[in-house]
Amino acid sequence: MASTSERFDTAGPEGDTTLAAITHLLALFTSVVGPLVVYVVSDDAFVKENARNAINWQI
């Protein structure tokens, strides 16, 4: 089993983690629409994973 630090090292540059956090905040205001737009537009796997998580929380 991977250690905690190894699991969280999958994040990309700082901008990607910021966009992932913004995706979760968008979910509070736009329900599923905001994270869905980020999921479709983003190319980064980390951001897409967080957008999927935000969508799942809203469903």
C-alpha positions in Angstrom: 0.0 0.0 0.0 1.3 3.4 -0.9 2.1 5.9 1.8 0.1 9.0 2.2 2.7 11.3 0.6 3.0 9.0 -2.4 -0.8 9.1 -3.0 -0.8 12.9 -3.0 2.2 13.4 -5.2 0.0 12.9 -8.3 -0.9 16.5 -8.5 0.6 18.6 -11.3 1.8 22.1 -11.2 0.3 24.7 -8.8 -2.2 25.9 -11.4 -3.7 22.4 -11.7 -4.3 22.1 -8.0 -5.8 25.6 -8.0 -8.2 24.7 -10.8 -9.1 21.5 -9.0 -10.0 23.5 -5.9 -12.0 26.0 -8.0 -13.9 23.1 -9.5 -15.1 22.1 -6.1 -16.1 25.6 -5.3 -18.0 25.9 -8.6 -20.0 22.9 -7.6 -21.4 24.9 -4.6 -22.7 27.6 -6.9 -23.5 25.9 -10.2 -24.3 22.3 -9.0 -23.2 19.9 -11.7 -22.8 22.4 -14.6 -19.5 24.0 -13.5 -17.6 20.8 -12.7 -18.9 19.3 -15.9 -17.5 22.2 -18.0 -14.2 21.9 -16.3 -14.2 18.1 -16.9 -14.8 18.5 -20.6 -12.4 21.4 -21.1 -9.5 20.2 -19.0 -6.6 18.1 -20.3 -5.1 17.3 -17.0 -5.9 14.0 -15.3 -5.7 15.4 -11.8 -8.2 18.2 -12.6 -10.5 15.7 -14.4 -10.4 13.4 -11.4 -11.4 16.3 -9.1 -14.1 17.4 -11.5 -15.5 13.8 -11.4 -15.4 13.8 -7.6 -17.2 17.2 -7.5 -19.9 15.9 -9.9 -20.4 12.8 -7.8 -20.8 14.8 -4.6 -23.5 16.9 -6.3 -25.4 13.9 -7.6 
